[in-house]
């Protein structure tokens, strides 16, 4: 999973979008912005990235 970290709310994710377009991978961006699910990318707030990964590791693989 490609991951992009943004320190502010500047949410331009060009590199992440290029990886998605080239390889079809769903990206993960973490930033100061709120949670947002899009077809090609999920944005997780910086403060929630730890709990997000903990939840992902607890979910069944499918």
N, C-alpha and C positions, 0 to 999 in steps of 0.2 A: 504494500500500500504506500503510495507516495504521500509524504507529509510536508507541509509548508507551515512555517511559524512566522507570524507577523507580530511585531511589537506594539503596533498602534491599530487604528481602525482603517488604515489604508488597505483596502481589501483587493487590490489588483493581484491576481494569482496567475500571471502569464505562464510561468514555468509549469505550474500544476496543471493548467489547462492544456499546455502542449503535450505533457506526458499522457493525459487522458486521451487527447485526440490521436496520438500516435499509437498507444498501447491499449487503450480501452480500459484503463484502470480507474477505479473510483478513488478520488483523492480525499485527503483529510487536511484541513487547514485549521490552525488554532490562532486566535487573535483576541483582541479586546471586545470584539463584537459578540452578539448573542448567538445561541445555537440556531443553525439553519441547515436544513437538508435540501440539497439540490440533486438533480439527476446525475451529475458528474462529480459532485464534491459535497462533503459535509463540513460545516464550520462548527467547531467546538470552542467555547470561551476558554481563555487561558486558565482561569480559576477552576474549570471543570475537567481539564484534560486527564488528571489522575483518576477521578471517579469514572470517567468515560472508558479508560482502558481497563479498569477493574471490572466494570460491567461487561465489557467485551470478553474478558478472560473467563467470566462466570457463565456466559451463554453457551449453549450446546453448539458444536460445530455441525454445519449442515451443508 
